[in-house]
């Protein structure tokens, strides 16, 4: 069975985010005043597996080994049966 | 009143995504076989406004002027009253 996986990767609280700071400053220059700007990276893919829990465990392993840096990143994983 | 805005920016269908291709190849090297890998950038911020519809219009303007490149990007905007 195929599942859709969605991994959201954000910087841990307290980490400086120069990308978000730049966006906020650029918006301010255009007279849009916003606060608490943050950026999140999302990675989506389709994965084959027999069971939703097992797939989630596998994706968690991928995050630890490749997709995220656990020292600076928080991540959340969403697994759902693939939409046809 | 304050609103939470969430802008999701993805490449239009058919655009090559070297970042996603690299992730998928790197996962394959670690023996994780996934398909249809895609990346989405998310920008979140808090914005002050009088009315949800007006705020959405303003954020749409931000997307057109700064956050997205309408030639290559699709984007979706979600506005919700700020959680305390």
Backbone of each chain as nested JSON, in Angstrom:
{
  "chains": [
    {"id": "A", "residues": [
      {"number": 1, "name": "UNK", "atoms": {"N": [0.837, -1.205, 0.0], "CA": [0.0, 0.0, 0.0], "C": [0.873, 1.257, 0.0]}},
      {"number": 2, "name": "UNK", "atoms": {"N": [0.386, 2.288, -0.667], "CA": [1.182, 3.515, -0.758], "C": [0.67, 4.592, 0.201]}},
      {"number": 3, "name": "UNK", "atoms": {"N": [1.64, 5.311, 0.748], "CA": [1.29, 6.388, 1.674], "C": [1.914, 7.702, 1.222]}},
      {"number": 4, "name": "UNK", "atoms": {"N": [1.212, 8.793, 1.507], "CA": [1.784, 10.125, 1.315], "C": [2.457, 10.542, 2.61]}},
      {"number": 5, "name": "UNK", "atoms": {"N": [3.712, 10.933, 2.522], "CA": [4.423, 11.415, 3.708], "C": [4.705, 12.895, 3.547]}},
      {"number": 6, "name": "UNK", "atoms": {"N": [4.598, 13.608, 4.653], "CA": [4.823, 15.053, 4.638], "C": [5.674, 15.374, 5.861]}},
      {"number": 7, "name": "UNK", "atoms": {"N": [6.876, 15.864, 5.633], "CA": [7.771, 16.2, 6.74], "C": [7.921, 17.709, 6.801]}},
      {"number": 8, "name": "UNK", "atoms": {"N": [7.627, 18.286, 7.964], "CA": [7.794, 19.733, 8.137], "C": [9.006, 19.98, 9.01]}},
      {"number": 9, "name": "UNK", "atoms": {"N": [9.942, 20.764, 8.507], "CA": [11.187, 20.999, 9.221], "C": [11.314, 22.472, 9.559]}},
      {"number": 10, "name": "UNK", "atoms": {"N": [11.431, 22.772, 10.842], "CA": [11.607, 24.172, 11.234], "C": [12.792, 24.285, 12.176]}},
      {"number": 11, "name": "UNK", "atoms": {"N": [13.291, 25.491, 12.321], "CA": [14.385, 25.702, 13.257], "C": [13.857, 25.645, 14.68]}},
      {"number": 12, "name": "UNK", "atoms": {"N": [14.636, 25.129, 15.584], "CA": [14.246, 25.087, 16.992], "C": [14.058, 26.504, 17.515]}},
      {"number": 13, "name": "UNK", "atoms": {"N": [13.187, 26.633, 18.51], "CA": [12.993, 27.917, 19.165], "C": [14.314, 28.499, 19.635]}},
      {"number": 14, "name": "UNK", "atoms": {"N": [14.5, 29.783, 19.351], "CA": [15.703, 30.427, 19.845], "C": [16.825, 30.459, 18.824]}},
      {"number": 15, "name": "UNK", "atoms": {"N": [16.688, 29.62, 17.755], "CA": [17.685, 29.677, 16.688], "C": [17.435, 30.914, 15.837]}},
      {"number": 16, "name": "UNK", "atoms": {"N": [18.496, 31.589, 15.457], "CA": [18.349, 32.726, 14.556], "C": [17.946, 32.217, 13.17]}},
      {"number": 17, "name": "UNK", "atoms": {"N": [17.047, 32.936, 12.508], "CA": [16.619, 32.551, 11.179], "C": [16.831, 33.73, 10.227]}},
      {"number": 18, "name": "UNK", "atoms": {"N": [17.999, 33.817, 9.623], "CA": [18.31, 34.976, 8.772], "C": [17.37, 35.093, 7.568]}},
      {"number": 19, "name": "UNK", "atoms": {"N": [16.903, 33.953, 7.071], "CA": [15.995, 33.988, 5.926], "C": [14.698, 34.71, 6.314]}},
      {"number": 20, "name": "UNK", "atoms": {"N": [14.131, 34.313, 7.45], "CA": [12.894, 34.942, 7.906], "C": [13.123, 36.413, 8.226]}},
      {"number": 21, "name": "UNK", "atoms": {"N": [14.262, 36.734, 8.831], "CA": [14.551, 38.132, 9.179], "C": [14.632, 38.981, 7.915]}},
      {"number": 22, "name": "UNK", "atoms": {"N": [15.237, 38.429, 6.869], "CA": [15.371, 39.167, 5.609], "C": [14.011, 39.399, 4.971]}},
      {"number": 23, "name": "UNK", "atoms": {"N": [13.162, 38.357, 4.995], "CA": [11.807, 38.5, 4.439], "C": [11.055, 39.6, 5.168]}},
      {"number": 24, "name": "UNK", "atoms": {"N": [11.143, 39.571, 6.499], "CA": [10.401, 40.558, 7.297], "C": [10.888, 41.978, 6.998]}},
      {"number": 25, "name": "UNK", "atoms": {"N": [12.212, 42.132, 6.853], "CA": [12.759, 43.459, 6.558], "C": [12.36, 43.914, 5.156]}},
      {"number": 26, "name": "UNK", "atoms": {"N": [12.37, 42.985, 4.223], "CA": [11.994, 43.346, 2.852], "C": [10.519, 43.737, 2.785]}},
      {"number": 27, "name": "UNK", "atoms": {"N": [9.676, 43.005, 3.528], "CA": [8.254, 43.357, 3.564], "C": [8.066, 44.742, 4.174]}},
      {"number": 28, "name": "UNK", "atoms": {"N": [8.846, 45.035, 5.218], "CA": [8.735, 46.346, 5.878], "C": [9.102, 47.47, 4.911]}},
      {"number": 29, "name": "UNK", "atoms": {"N": [10.093, 47.212, 4.056], "CA": [10.496, 48.226, 3.064], "C": [9.365, 48.503, 2.069]}},
      {"number": 30, "name": "UNK", "atoms": {"N": [8.501, 47.511, 1.863], "CA": [7.341, 47.699, 0.981], "C": [6.112, 48.147, 1.77]}},
      {"number": 31, "name": "UNK", "atoms": {"N": [6.34, 48.521, 3.042], "CA": [5.257, 49.021, 3.903], "C": [4.267, 47.967, 4.363]}},
      {"number": 32, "name": "UNK", "atoms": {"N": [4.714, 46.72, 4.39], "CA": [3.893, 45.687, 5.021], "C": [4.511, 45.366, 6.367]}},
      {"number": 33, "name": "UNK", "atoms": {"N": [3.791, 45.63, 7.437], "CA": [4.382, 45.368, 8.738], "C": [3.87, 44.065, 9.316]}},
      {"number": 34, "name": "UNK", "atoms": {"N": [4.767, 43.098, 9.376], "CA": [4.41, 41.794, 9.921], "C": [5.362, 41.458, 11.067]}},
      {"number": 35, "name": "UNK", "atoms": {"N": [4.947, 40.477, 11.874], "CA": [5.741, 40.091, 13.054], "C": [5.967, 38.589, 13.059]}},
      {"number": 36, "name": "UNK", "atoms": {"N": [6.905, 38.174, 13.888], "CA": [7.128, 36.738, 14.145], "C": [7.269, 35.92, 12.867]}},
      {"number": 37, "name": "UNK", "atoms": {"N": [7.981, 36.453, 11.915], "CA": [8.147, 35.725, 10.658], "C": [8.98, 34.465, 10.886]}},
      {"number": 38, "name": "UNK", "atoms": {"N": [8.508, 33.383, 10.315], "CA": [9.24, 32.113, 10.432], "C": [9.15, 31.385, 9.103]}},
      {"number": 39, "name": "UNK", "atoms": {"N": [10.132, 30.555, 8.83], "CA": [10.072, 29.743, 7.612], "C": [10.084, 28.265, 7.997]}},
      {"number": 40, "name": "UNK", "atoms": {"N": [9.371, 27.498, 7.218], "CA": [9.294, 26.052, 7.439], "C": [9.556, 25.38, 6.092]}},
      {"number": 41, "name": "UNK", "atoms": {"N": [10.38, 24.367, 6.094], "CA": [10.592, 23.601, 4.868], "C": [9.741, 22.354, 4.927]}},
      {"number": 42, "name": "UNK", "atoms": {"N": [9.085, 22.068, 3.824], "CA": [8.243, 20.889, 3.794], "C": [8.766, 19.968, 2.685]}},
      {"number": 43, "name": "UNK", "atoms": {"N": [8.89, 18.702, 3.008], "CA": [9.276, 17.708, 2.003], "C": [8.152, 16.693, 1.913]}},
      {"number": 44, "name": "UNK", "atoms": {"N": [7.669, 16.456, 0.708], "CA": [6.571, 15.502, 0.502], "C": [7.046, 14.391, -0.408]}},
      {"number": 45, "name": "UNK", "atoms": {"N": [6.613, 13.185, -0.123], "CA": [6.897, 12.095, -1.059], "C": [5.908, 10.965, -0.853]}},
      {"number": 46, "name": "UNK", "atoms": {"N": [5.948, 10.02, -1.764], "CA": [5.108, 8.833, -1.673], "C": [5.997, 7.663, -1.292]}},
      {"number": 47, "name": "UNK", "atoms": {"N": [5.51, 6.826, -0.396], "CA": [6.327, 5.715, 0.077], "C": [5.472, 4.468, 0.189]}},
      {"number": 48, "name": "UNK", "atoms": {"N": [6.092, 3.348, -0.121], "CA": [5.382, 2.068, -0.095], "C": [5.564, 1.444, 1.291]}},
      {"number": 49, "name": "UNK", "atoms": {"N": [4.529, 0.849, 1.837], "CA": [4.676, 0.224, 3.143], "C": [3.463, -0.611, 3.471]}},
      {"number": 50, "name": "UNK", "atoms": {"N": [3.598, -1.457, 4.497], "CA": [2.493, -2.358, 4.797], "C": [1.577, -1.761, 5.857]}},
      {"number": 51, "name": "UNK", "atoms": {"N": [2.112, -0.8, 6.634], "CA": [1.339, -0.364, 7.79], "C": [1.735, 1.068, 8.151]}},
      {"number": 52, "name": "UNK", "atoms": {"N": [0.764, 1.894, 8.484], "CA": [0.993, 3.325, 8.686], "C": [2.023, 3.605, 9.784]}},
      {"number": 53, "name": "UNK", "atoms": {"N": [1.969, 2.825, 10.86], "CA": [2.905, 3.037, 11.972], "C": [4.35, 2.742, 11.558]}},
      {"number": 54, "name": "UNK", "atoms": {"N": [4.5, 1.63, 10.81], "CA": [5.838, 1.263, 10.339], "C": [6.403, 2.308, 9.389]}},
      {"number": 55, "name": "UNK", "atoms": {"N": [5.532, 2.816, 8.518], "CA": [5.964, 3.836, 7.568], "C": [6.421, 5.077, 8.333]}},
      {"number": 56, "name": "UNK", "atoms": {"N": [5.664, 5.443, 9.365], "CA": [6.033, 6.623, 10.144], "C": [7.407, 6.445, 10.793]}},
      {"number": 57, "name": "UNK", "atoms": {"N": [7.641, 5.232, 11.293], "CA": [8.935, 4.942, 11.908], "C": [10.058, 5.07, 10.886]}},
      {"number": 58, "name": "UNK", "atoms": {"N": [9.798, 4.573, 9.678], "CA": [10.81, 4.63, 8.624], "C": [11.105, 6.093, 8.249]}},
      {"number": 59, "name": "UNK", "atoms": {"N": [10.056, 6.886, 8.133], "CA": [10.254, 8.294, 7.773], "C": [10.999, 9.02, 8.899]}},
      {"number": 60, "name": "UNK", "atoms": {"N": [10.692, 8.661, 10.137], "CA": [11.411, 9.258, 11.267], "C": [12.909, 8.954, 11.17]}},
      {"number": 61, "name": "UNK", "atoms": {"N": [13.223, 7.728, 10.803], "CA": [14.608, 7.321, 10.606], "C": [15.271, 8.157, 9.503]}},
      {"number": 62, "name": "UNK", "atoms": {"N": [14.53, 8.374, 8.401], "CA": [15.05, 9.221, 7.309], "C": [15.375, 10.618, 7.811]}},
      {"number": 63, "name": "UNK", "atoms": {"N": [14.481, 11.148, 8.66], "CA": [14.699, 12.49, 9.211], "C": [15.982, 12.528, 10.024]}},
      {"number": 64, "name": "UNK", "atoms": {"N": [16.15, 11.531, 10.879], "CA": [17.333, 11.485, 11.737], "C": [18.62, 11.321, 10.926]}},
      {"number": 65, "name": "UNK", "atoms": {"N": [18.54, 10.515, 9.865], "CA": [19.76, 10.207, 9.123], "C": [20.094, 11.222, 8.045]}},
      {"number": 66, "name": "UNK", "atoms": {"N": [19.07, 11.834, 7.457], "CA": [19.372, 12.671, 6.295], "C": [18.644, 14.012, 6.25]}},
      {"number": 67, "name": "UNK", "atoms": {"N": [17.329, 13.966, 6.472], "CA": [16.543, 15.152, 6.144], "C": [16.725, 16.304, 7.129]}},
      {"number": 68, "name": "UNK", "atoms": {"N": [16.928, 15.968, 8.408], "CA": [17.005, 17.026, 9.422], "C": [18.336, 16.967, 10.15]}},
      {"number": 69, "name": "UNK", "atoms": {"N": [18.653, 18.062, 10.768], "CA": [19.751, 18.104, 11.724], "C": [19.119, 18.231, 13.116]}},
      {"number": 70, "name": "UNK", "atoms": {"N": [19.071, 17.134, 13.861], "CA": [18.329, 17.137, 15.137], "C": [18.869, 18.15, 16.153]}},
      {"number": 71, "name": "UNK", "atoms": {"N": [20.082, 18.629, 15.921], "CA": [20.634, 19.631, 16.841], "C": [19.919, 20.968, 16.697]}},
      {"number": 72, "name": "UNK", "atoms": {"N": [19.575, 21.33, 15.455], "CA": [18.981, 22.658, 15.25], "C": [17.537, 22.622, 14.744]}},
      {"number": 73, "name": "UNK", "atoms": {"N": [17.074, 21.464, 14.319], "CA": [15.738, 21.401, 13.724], "C": [14.709, 20.676, 14.593]}},
      {"number": 74, "name": "UNK", "atoms": {"N": [13.495, 21.168, 14.536], "CA": [12.336, 20.4, 14.98], "C": [11.643, 19.872, 13.737]}},
      {"number": 75, "name": "UNK", "atoms": {"N": [11.056, 18.684, 13.829], "CA": [10.314, 18.22, 12.658], "C": [9.055, 17.479, 13.062]}},
      {"number": 76, "name": "UNK", "atoms": {"N": [8.065, 17.557, 12.183], "CA": [6.847, 16.785, 12.389], "C": [6.586, 15.972, 11.128]}},
      {"number": 77, "name": "UNK", "atoms": {"N": [5.999, 14.806, 11.339], "CA": [5.754, 13.878, 10.232], "C": [4.265, 13.613, 10.141]}},
      {"number": 78, "name": "UNK", "atoms": {"N": [3.74, 13.687, 8.921], "CA": [2.339, 13.321, 8.718], "C": [2.283, 12.25, 7.641]}},
      {"number": 79, "name": "UNK", "atoms": {"N": [1.664, 11.122, 7.996], "CA": [1.515, 10.027, 7.028], "C": [0.033, 9.839, 6.761]}},
      {"number": 80, "name": "UNK", "atoms": {"N": [-0.338, 9.74, 5.505], "CA": [-1.742, 9.451, 5.204], "C": [-1.8, 8.526, 3.996]}},
      {"number": 81, "name": "UNK", "atoms": {"N": [-2.822, 7.681, 3.944], "CA": [-2.948, 6.796, 2.78], "C": [-2.968, 7.637, 1.51]}},
      {"number": 82, "name": "UNK", "atoms": {"N": [-2.311, 7.157, 0.481], "CA": [-2.188, 7.936, -0.753], "C": [-3.553, 8.208, -1.385]}},
      {"number": 83, "name": "UNK", "atoms": {"N": [-3.768, 9.477, -1.712], "CA": [-4.983, 9.832, -2.46], "C": [-4.802, 9.428, -3.914]}},
      {"number": 84, "name": "UNK", "atoms": {"N": [-5.84, 8.86, -4.471], "CA": [-5.717, 8.419, -5.886], "C": [-6.001, 9.586, -6.817]}}
    ]},
    {"id": "B", "residues": [
      {"number": 1, "name": "UNK", "atoms": {"N": [-7.081, 43.703, 15.258], "CA": [-7.021, 42.28, 15.534], "C": [-5.843, 41.646, 14.791]}},
      {"number": 2, "name": "UNK", "atoms": {"N": [-5.259, 40.622, 15.441], "CA": [-4.103, 39.99, 14.809], "C": [-4.458, 38.662, 14.159]}},
      {"number": 3, "name": "UNK", "atoms": {"N": [-3.813, 38.398, 13.035], "CA": [-4.047, 37.15, 12.312], "C": [-2.734, 36.416, 12.079]}},
      {"number": 4, "name": "UNK", "atoms": {"N": [-2.822, 35.097, 12.066], "CA": [-1.689, 34.274, 11.647], "C": [-1.814, 34.005, 10.153]}},
      {"number": 5, "name": "UNK", "atoms": {"N": [-0.769, 34.308, 9.415], "CA": [-0.781, 34.038, 7.98], "C": [0.223, 32.944, 7.681]}},
      {"number": 6, "name": "UNK", "atoms": {"N": [-0.149, 32.095, 6.745], "CA": [0.701, 30.97, 6.362], "C": [0.68, 30.895, 4.841]}},
      {"number": 7, "name": "UNK", "atoms": {"N": [1.83, 31.103, 4.232], "CA": [1.918, 31.065, 2.775], "C": [2.714, 29.829, 2.377]}},
      {"number": 8, "name": "UNK", "atoms": {"N": [2.125, 29.0, 1.536], "CA": [2.822, 27.809, 1.039], "C": [3.201, 28.039, -0.413]}},
      {"number": 9, "name": "UNK", "atoms": {"N": [4.473, 27.907, -0.71], "CA": [4.977, 28.204, -2.048], "C": [5.584, 26.941, -2.65]}},
      {"number": 10, "name": "UNK", "atoms": {"N": [5.039, 26.524, -3.77], "CA": [5.6, 25.341, -4.436], "C": [5.863, 25.662, -5.9]}},
      {"number": 11, "name": "UNK", "atoms": {"N": [6.677, 24.849, -6.521], "CA": [6.923, 25.039, -7.945], "C": [5.726, 24.559, -8.741]}},
      {"number": 12, "name": "UNK", "atoms": {"N": [5.439, 25.247, -9.833], "CA": [4.335, 24.827, -10.684], "C": [4.6, 23.437, -11.235]}},
      {"number": 13, "name": "UNK", "atoms": {"N": [3.526, 22.718, -11.532], "CA": [3.628, 21.409, -12.166], "C": [4.484, 21.47, -13.41]}},
      {"number": 14, "name": "UNK", "atoms": {"N": [5.39, 20.519, -13.531], "CA": [6.212, 20.471, -14.736], "C": [7.541, 21.178, -14.585]}},
      {"number": 15, "name": "UNK", "atoms": {"N": [7.684, 22.013, -13.546], "CA": [8.976, 22.664, -13.301], "C": [9.924, 21.636, -12.69]}},
      {"number": 16, "name": "UNK", "atoms": {"N": [11.146, 21.646, -13.138], "CA": [12.141, 20.766, -12.532], "C": [12.45, 21.248, -11.123]}},
      {"number": 17, "name": "UNK", "atoms": {"N": [12.623, 20.301, -10.2], "CA": [12.951, 20.655, -8.823], "C": [14.221, 19.913, -8.411]}},
      {"number": 18, "name": "UNK", "atoms": {"N": [15.376, 20.53, -8.64], "CA": [16.646, 19.836, -8.364], "C": [16.806, 19.489, -6.885]}},
      {"number": 19, "name": "UNK", "atoms": {"N": [16.245, 20.318, -6.009], "CA": [16.348, 20.046, -4.571], "C": [15.653, 18.724, -4.25]}},
      {"number": 20, "name": "UNK", "atoms": {"N": [14.421, 18.582, -4.736], "CA": [13.668, 17.355, -4.476], "C": [14.346, 16.143, -5.119]}},
      {"number": 21, "name": "UNK", "atoms": {"N": [14.88, 16.339, -6.325], "CA": [15.545, 15.229, -7.013], "C": [16.761, 14.773, -6.213]}},
      {"number": 22, "name": "UNK", "atoms": {"N": [17.492, 15.737, -5.66], "CA": [18.677, 15.39, -4.871], "C": [18.289, 14.64, -3.605]}},
      {"number": 23, "name": "UNK", "atoms": {"N": [17.24, 15.097, -2.938], "CA": [16.768, 14.417, -1.729], "C": [16.392, 12.977, -2.054]}},
      {"number": 24, "name": "UNK", "atoms": {"N": [15.635, 12.809, -3.14], "CA": [15.18, 11.465, -3.496], "C": [16.352, 10.546, -3.811]}},
      {"number": 25, "name": "UNK", "atoms": {"N": [17.372, 11.089, -4.501], "CA": [18.545, 10.292, -4.841], "C": [19.333, 9.939, -3.582]}},
      {"number": 26, "name": "UNK", "atoms": {"N": [19.457, 10.904, -2.679], "CA": [20.206, 10.649, -1.444], "C": [19.484, 9.603, -0.597]}},
      {"number": 27, "name": "UNK", "atoms": {"N": [18.156, 9.676, -0.547], "CA": [17.387, 8.667, 0.198], "C": [17.586, 7.29, -0.419]}},
      {"number": 28, "name": "UNK", "atoms": {"N": [17.605, 7.235, -1.751], "CA": [17.794, 5.946, -2.436], "C": [19.159, 5.349, -2.087]}},
      {"number": 29, "name": "UNK", "atoms": {"N": [20.171, 6.212, -1.948], "CA": [21.508, 5.723, -1.579], "C": [21.5, 5.107, -0.187]}},
      {"number": 30, "name": "UNK", "atoms": {"N": [20.579, 5.564, 0.658], "CA": [20.447, 4.997, 2.007], "C": [19.419, 3.856, 2.034]}},
      {"number": 31, "name": "UNK", "atoms": {"N": [19.0, 3.429, 0.829], "CA": [18.047, 2.324, 0.707], "C": [16.619, 2.658, 1.117]}},
      {"number": 32, "name": "UNK", "atoms": {"N": [16.276, 3.934, 1.048], "CA": [14.866, 4.31, 1.22], "C": [14.324, 4.65, -0.159]}},
      {"number": 33, "name": "UNK", "atoms": {"N": [13.359, 3.873, -0.619], "CA": [12.835, 4.15, -1.948], "C": [11.524, 4.913, -1.864]}},
      {"number": 34, "name": "UNK", "atoms": {"N": [11.579, 6.161, -2.267], "CA": [10.385, 7.002, -2.249], "C": [10.166, 7.563, -3.651]}},
      {"number": 35, "name": "UNK", "atoms": {"N": [8.935, 8.047, -3.878], "CA": [8.57, 8.559, -5.205], "C": [7.967, 9.947, -5.08]}},
      {"number": 36, "name": "UNK", "atoms": {"N": [7.874, 10.606, -6.218], "CA": [7.16, 11.896, -6.293], "C": [7.61, 12.879, -5.228]}},
      {"number": 37, "name": "UNK", "atoms": {"N": [8.901, 12.946, -4.991], "CA": [9.387, 13.87, -3.969], "C": [9.171, 15.315, -4.426]}},
      {"number": 38, "name": "UNK", "atoms": {"N": [8.675, 16.123, -3.518], "CA": [8.455, 17.538, -3.814], "C": [8.822, 18.361, -2.588]}},
      {"number": 39, "name": "UNK", "atoms": {"N": [9.203, 19.581, -2.81], "CA": [9.487, 20.459, -1.673], "C": [8.545, 21.652, -1.732]}},
      {"number": 40, "name": "UNK", "atoms": {"N": [8.156, 22.118, -0.553], "CA": [7.278, 23.282, -0.429], "C": [7.918, 24.215, 0.588]}},
      {"number": 41, "name": "UNK", "atoms": {"N": [7.962, 25.492, 0.274], "CA": [8.442, 26.461, 1.261], "C": [7.244, 27.093, 1.932]}},
      {"number": 42, "name": "UNK", "atoms": {"N": [7.354, 27.209, 3.244], "CA": [6.252, 27.808, 3.965], "C": [6.788, 29.038, 4.69]}},
      {"number": 43, "name": "UNK", "atoms": {"N": [6.062, 30.147, 4.599], "CA": [6.421, 31.357, 5.339], "C": [5.248, 31.686, 6.253]}},
      {"number": 44, "name": "UNK", "atoms": {"N": [5.559, 31.857, 7.538], "CA": [4.503, 32.172, 8.498], "C": [4.782, 33.517, 9.129]}},
      {"number": 45, "name": "UNK", "atoms": {"N": [3.752, 34.292, 9.381], "CA": [3.946, 35.524, 10.137], "C": [2.635, 35.978, 10.761]}},
      {"number": 46, "name": "UNK", "atoms": {"N": [2.746, 36.95, 11.621], "CA": [1.573, 37.54, 12.259], "C": [1.346, 38.9, 11.631]}},
      {"number": 47, "name": "UNK", "atoms": {"N": [0.09, 39.212, 11.35], "CA": [-0.21, 40.482, 10.706], "C": [-1.444, 41.106, 11.356]}},
      {"number": 48, "name": "UNK", "atoms": {"N": [-1.413, 42.409, 11.442], "CA": [-2.512, 43.162, 12.053], "C": [-3.509, 43.551, 10.959]}},
      {"number": 49, "name": "UNK", "atoms": {"N": [-4.79, 43.434, 11.253], "CA": [-5.78, 43.82, 10.244], "C": [-7.153, 43.889, 10.854]}},
      {"number": 50, "name": "UNK", "atoms": {"N": [-8.084, 44.488, 10.103], "CA": [-9.421, 44.665, 10.67], "C": [-10.34, 43.519, 10.287]}},
      {"number": 51, "name": "UNK", "atoms": {"N": [-9.986, 42.825, 9.195], "CA": [-10.946, 41.862, 8.66], "C": [-10.204, 40.765, 7.887]}},
      {"number": 52, "name": "UNK", "atoms": {"N": [-10.632, 39.524, 8.061], "CA": [-9.893, 38.397, 7.51], "C": [-9.737, 38.469, 5.988]}},
      {"number": 53, "name": "UNK", "atoms": {"N": [-10.793, 38.906, 5.303], "CA": [-10.742, 38.992, 3.848], "C": [-9.713, 40.026, 3.371]}},
      {"number": 54, "name": "UNK", "atoms": {"N": [-9.714, 41.181, 4.078], "CA": [-8.763, 42.238, 3.718], "C": [-7.337, 41.782, 3.951]}},
      {"number": 55, "name": "UNK", "atoms": {"N": [-7.12, 41.071, 5.061], "CA": [-5.783, 40.577, 5.369], "C": [-5.34, 39.614, 4.28]}},
      {"number": 56, "name": "UNK", "atoms": {"N": [-6.247, 38.758, 3.856], "CA": [-5.899, 37.787, 2.809], "C": [-5.491, 38.514, 1.525]}},
      {"number": 57, "name": "UNK", "atoms": {"N": [-6.237, 39.57, 1.184], "CA": [-5.91, 40.349, -0.004], "C": [-4.517, 40.957, 0.117]}},
      {"number": 58, "name": "UNK", "atoms": {"N": [-4.211, 41.465, 1.319], "CA": [-2.911, 42.099, 1.537], "C": [-1.779, 41.064, 1.399]}},
      {"number": 59, "name": "UNK", "atoms": {"N": [-2.001, 39.888, 1.965], "CA": [-0.971, 38.848, 1.892], "C": [-0.804, 38.387, 0.439]}},
      {"number": 60, "name": "UNK", "atoms": {"N": [-1.916, 38.331, -0.295], "CA": [-1.829, 37.965, -1.708], "C": [-0.965, 38.979, -2.463]}},
      {"number": 61, "name": "UNK", "atoms": {"N": [-1.147, 40.254, -2.12], "CA": [-0.339, 41.321, -2.728], "C": [1.146, 41.115, -2.403]}},
      {"number": 62, "name": "UNK", "atoms": {"N": [1.436, 40.763, -1.143], "CA": [2.827, 40.485, -0.735], "C": [3.42, 39.371, -1.583]}},
      {"number": 63, "name": "UNK", "atoms": {"N": [2.604, 38.322, -1.817], "CA": [3.078, 37.191, -2.612], "C": [3.442, 37.653, -4.013]}},
      {"number": 64, "name": "UNK", "atoms": {"N": [2.552, 38.431, -4.611], "CA": [2.786, 38.898, -5.986], "C": [4.005, 39.801, -6.067]}},
      {"number": 65, "name": "UNK", "atoms": {"N": [4.187, 40.648, -5.044], "CA": [5.251, 41.655, -5.131], "C": [6.597, 41.141, -4.66]}},
      {"number": 66, "name": "UNK", "atoms": {"N": [6.595, 40.203, -3.694], "CA": [7.881, 39.842, -3.094], "C": [8.097, 38.343, -2.87]}},
      {"number": 67, "name": "UNK", "atoms": {"N": [7.09, 37.682, -2.284], "CA": [7.363, 36.344, -1.756], "C": [7.466, 35.278, -2.845]}},
      {"number": 68, "name": "UNK", "atoms": {"N": [6.672, 35.437, -3.907], "CA": [6.644, 34.394, -4.932], "C": [7.052, 34.968, -6.28]}},
      {"number": 69, "name": "UNK", "atoms": {"N": [7.402, 34.076, -7.162], "CA": [7.574, 34.416, -8.567], "C": [6.412, 33.755, -9.3]}},
      {"number": 70, "name": "UNK", "atoms": {"N": [5.401, 34.549, -9.658], "CA": [4.175, 33.956, -10.216], "C": [4.415, 33.181, -11.512]}},
      {"number": 71, "name": "UNK", "atoms": {"N": [5.56, 33.399, -12.142], "CA": [5.853, 32.669, -13.375], "C": [6.14, 31.187, -13.072]}},
      {"number": 72, "name": "UNK", "atoms": {"N": [6.824, 30.936, -11.972], "CA": [7.213, 29.548, -11.693], "C": [6.565, 28.957, -10.446]}},
      {"number": 73, "name": "UNK", "atoms": {"N": [5.957, 29.801, -9.613], "CA": [5.425, 29.293, -8.34], "C": [3.902, 29.257, -8.292]}},
      {"number": 74, "name": "UNK", "atoms": {"N": [3.389, 28.255, -7.62], "CA": [2.005, 28.259, -7.156], "C": [2.037, 28.599, -5.678]}},
      {"number": 75, "name": "UNK", "atoms": {"N": [1.03, 29.293, -5.184], "CA": [1.024, 29.544, -3.744], "C": [-0.391, 29.486, -3.194]}},
      {"number": 76, "name": "UNK", "atoms": {"N": [-0.465, 29.093, -1.928], "CA": [-1.749, 29.117, -1.235], "C": [-1.572, 29.906, 0.056]}},
      {"number": 77, "name": "UNK", "atoms": {"N": [-2.625, 30.592, 0.434], "CA": [-2.574, 31.463, 1.617], "C": [-3.606, 30.976, 2.618]}},
      {"number": 78, "name": "UNK", "atoms": {"N": [-3.209, 30.868, 3.865], "CA": [-4.166, 30.52, 4.92], "C": [-4.091, 31.599, 5.989]}},
      {"number": 79, "name": "UNK", "atoms": {"N": [-5.228, 32.197, 6.286], "CA": [-5.286, 33.235, 7.325], "C": [-6.168, 32.723, 8.442]}},
      {"number": 80, "name": "UNK", "atoms": {"N": [-5.715, 32.824, 9.672], "CA": [-6.579, 32.436, 10.79], "C": [-6.36, 33.412, 11.936]}},
      {"number": 81, "name": "UNK", "atoms": {"N": [-7.4, 33.638, 12.743], "CA": [-7.234, 34.531, 13.895], "C": [-6.086, 34.032, 14.76]}},
      {"number": 82, "name": "UNK", "atoms": {"N": [-5.289, 34.956, 15.265], "CA": [-4.099, 34.561, 16.009], "C": [-4.455, 33.778, 17.258]}},
      {"number": 83, "name": "UNK", "atoms": {"N": [-3.777, 32.634, 17.425], "CA": [-3.929, 31.873, 18.672], "C": [-3.16, 32.575, 19.774]}},
      {"number": 84, "name": "UNK", "atoms": {"N": [-3.766, 32.641, 20.933], "CA": [-3.07, 33.334, 22.042], "C": [-2.094, 32.395, 22.718]}}
    ]}
  ]
}
